Amino acid sequence: MQTNSNNVDPKEIEKFSAIASRWWDPEGEFKPLHQINPLRLDFIQQHCAGVFGLKALDIGCGGGILAEALATAGAQVTAIDLADASLQVARLHALESGVNVDYQLVSAEQFAAQHSGQFDLVTCLEMLEHVPDPAAIVQAAAQALKPGGKIIFSTLNRNIKSWLLGIVAAEYVLQWVPKGTHQHDKFIQPAELLRMTDAAGLEPVAMTGLHYLPWRGFYMDDANVDVNYLVCLCKPL
């Protein structure tokens, strides 16, 4: 497949490629993703009544942390990304783990155009805030989804609190992720995301916030989407 796409920031690709070898280090730069992945998977399972037997597409899969979890839970997973270094790590780890995931180097828009309406589940987590045109990704995700299927997006809200916690605390104080991982002006408010999903013909099902407390760890709270949040949507029949 061709991989050229205007909806990609080369600096973002370089940023994640530089640390691709550490995707599966649970104490490395991607430690927070390893810690929240069980919560993300639970949210997906809950709103899909399980993923066993579902044909799933993971957009912006990175090193495959979510893709492997979906496959282990019984989904038939295709995972796409434009960072070849991350995909190489993902493929190697899948071989070591004995997990079957079809990893492809291709843009969401190009993939959706060739696989319209083929997937029961589409996931796109922690990716929308890293592309120039998130609405185009939302449209592509909706295009790849079967009628009646579910889409899960996650991203960061844009406000003072998310700047303090998502950038100042996470990148500089706690050093959970490398400095410069996020740009606050690319964060997406829930109302903005829902306008994108509405334009793509998707109907909201559920939304929840993802939070952290030192004495509790990561947890979800449906009443608070101030910083990180996940949303589940359905494509009408």
N, C-alpha and C positions, 0 to 999 in steps of 0.2 A: 504493500500500500504506500501511496505517497504520504508524506508527513508534513508538507509545508502548510502553514496556517498563519494568517495575520493575527489571530487571537492568541498570541503567546508573547510573553516578555522574556527575551533572551537572558536578561539578568537573573530572572527567577529560575530558569533552567540551569544556569551556571551555578547559582547558589546551592541548589539541591544536589546537583551533580558532584559538587566539591566534597560533600559529606555523604555521598551515596553508600560508601562502604560501611557506614555505621548505622544503617537503617535498622538492623536487627540486634543492635547492642542495647539491652534494656536499661543500661545506665548511661547511655550516650545522649546525643543531641535529640533523639526521638523518644526519650524516656516518657514524656507526657503522653505521647500517642499510645505507647504500650500500656500505660496505666488506664487510659480512658477507653481503650478498645473494647473491653468487656461490656462497659456501659453502652457504647455505641451499638454493639452487636445485640444486646438485650432490647434496645429501643427498636431496632430493625425487626428482630424476631417477634416482638410484641405486636407490632403493627402490620406484620405480614402473616400472622398466625404460623410462624416458623418459616424457615427458608428451604427446608428439605425438598429437593426436586425442582426448585425454581431455577429458571434461567436468568442469571444476574449479570449486570454490567457495572463495573466499578470504574468511574471516570476520575482520572488524576490519581492513579493507584499508588504512585511512589514505589516504595520497596515491597509493597504487598501485604502490609500488616492486616488491613481489613479484608483484602481479597482472600488471603489464606484462611482467615477466621470464617468467612462465608462458605468457602469450599469445605472446610472441616465440618461445618454444620449441615452439609449436604447439598449446597447449591451448586449448580453448574456455572462456573464463573469465567467471564471474560473480563480482563482488566487492561485499561489503556492509559498511556502517559506519553509525554513528549520528551522526557528526560531518559535517554538511552542508558545512562549509567545506572540509574535507579532500577530500570527494568532488568538489566543484567544481574543485579543483586537479587531482585525478586525471583527471577528464574532459577538462579543457583540455590536460593533458600528453599524454593518449592521442591527442587530435586532432592535436597537434603532431608526435607520434611516428609517427602512422599505424598505431597498434596498436588492435585491436578488443577492448575489455573492456566488459562490461555492468555498469556501476556502479549500485547501488541503495541508497537510504536506507531501511533496514529492520533490525529486530533479528534476530539469529540464530534466536531461538525462533520468531518469526512467519514468517520465511522458510522454516525447516525444516518447519513445519506445512503449508505450502502446496506444498513441493517435496520431499516425503518420498521417499527412495530414488532420487534422480535423478542423483547425481554419482559419478563414478569416483574423484575425488580431492577431499578437503576439507583446506584449510590454515587454521591459526589461530596466527599467530606473534606473539610479544610482545604478547599481548592479554589472556590469562587473568588476569594480575596486576593488571589495571586495572578489573575488574568486581566487583560485590558477591557474585555467585554463579557462580563459574567452573564448578561442576558442571553448571549449567543450560546453559552454552555447550557443554560436552562432550556432553551429551545431544542438544542441537540438531545439533551436527556429525555425530554418529552417525546421527541420524534422516535427515539429508539424504543420507547416503552409501548407495550401492548395495551389496548383498551382494558381497563380494570386493573392494570398494574400499579405498583407503588414506586414512588421516588423518595429518596431521603437526601436532603441537603444539610450540611452544617457549615457554619461560618461564624464570623465575629460581628457583633453589633458595633455601631459607631457612635460613641459618646465619650464623655470625660472618664467615666468609670472603666470603660474598655481600654482606653489609652493607658490609664494608671495600672490596671491589672494585666492586660494583654501584652503591653509593650514594656512599660517601666519595670513592673514587678517580674514578669516572666522572662524578659530578655536581659535586664540589667541587675536586678536585685537577687532573684532566685537563680538566674542563669539556667532556666529550664531549656531554653532554645537559644540558638546563636543570635547575637546582636544583628539587627537588620532583617530578621525573618519576616516581620510584618511591617506594612505601611498603613498607618491609621486612616488615611484618606481613602483606602481601598476597602475598609470594613463596610459591611452592608447592613443597614437597619432592617429589622423584620418587615416593616411596611414596604420598603423598597424591594425586598426579595419577593414578597407576596404579589407585588405589582408585576414582577417579571414572570412569576409562575402563572398568574392569572392570564397574562398575555399569551402564554404557551398552552393555555387550555387545561391547566391542572387545578384540582380542587384540594384545598387544605384539609388534612385529617387531624393532625396533632402537632404541637410545638412544645419544646421543653428547653430549659436552660441547663448548662453544664457548669458546675461550680467546684471550688476547692476550699477546704478548710484544713489547717495543719493537723487538727486533732481528729478529723473525720476522713480526710482524703477527698477524692473526687466523688461527686454525687450529682443527681439530676433534680431539678425543681421546676415543675410546670408553671409556677407563678412568677418566675424570675428569669427573663431572657436578656438581662443587661449586658452580658459579656459574650460568652460562647453559647450558641444555641443550635438545636437541631429541629428540622421540620419534616414531617411526612406528608406527602401529597398523593392524590390518586388521579389517574387518567380516566375520565368517564367512559362508560361503555358506549 
